[in-house]
Amino acid sequence: MPPPVQVTVLESATSYDYLQKVIVMGDAHTGKTQCIQRMYENIYREDAYHPTIGVDFCLKCFKVNDKVIRMQVWDTAGDARFRSITQAYYRGTSAIVMCYSVDDLESFTNIKDVWRKNYQERFSNEYPNVYKVIFACKSDIVDERRVVTAEQGQNMAAELGYDFFEVSAKDSTGIEPAFFSMALELMKNIQAKADEEAAAAAHTSTDTNTVSESEDTAVTVFMNSSNSSE
């Protein structure tokens, strides 16, 4: 049985093994920025909504066993007028976080109708192994204002093949597990890619040796044939 994986946050790391780009997308007012700030700075401002203009980003290091991932999280604007700008930042991404708010049905339906569609049309073929997860933000809302159930969110994520977390920047619910899980999945993808490259290199080496052996055999046969003729 393999040893358990340990994931921790490094508050003051100066070096890292891997840099991973994470794009956070979703409608405006869903709480994307608040969730990032809760994870990265452990702060929450109740009445301090400031819409993201274009993009913003922050850095955080996560240690997965003995390797350190520096997660570069890009917080993209949800306003439609900025989409042509933010889409330019999708390139080279390792993970995508799609956010909706549990008190906003449109933000929920836009996960498939807008955000997934925009990414799929432009970059899914270029980056097929990107880790994808849905954050159901503002999960602390439990009264009649909530219009999207946890089950609805889970069903959508299962349909799309994404991971799913209900999160709340207000009370911190789900924030750390969601980011820790992301760090773990990113490390799995890094290792899988390294294994593929090692296998490809070994295959190339085997093919090269086979060709070399065939050429040596051909030369030997030719020399023996020449000697027989003499």
Secondary structure, 3 states (H helix, E strand, C coil): CCCCCCEEEECCCCCCCEEEEEEEEECCCCCHHHHHHHHHHCCCCCCCCCCCCCEEEEEEEEEECCEEEEEEEEEECCCHHHHHHHHHHCCCCCEEEEEEECCCHHHHHHHHHHHHHHHHHHHCCCCCCCEEEEEEECCCCCCCCCCCCHHHHHHHHHHHCCEEEECCCCCCCCHHHHHHHHHHHHHHHHHHHHHHHHHHHHHHHHHHHHHHHHHHHHHHHHHHHHHHHC
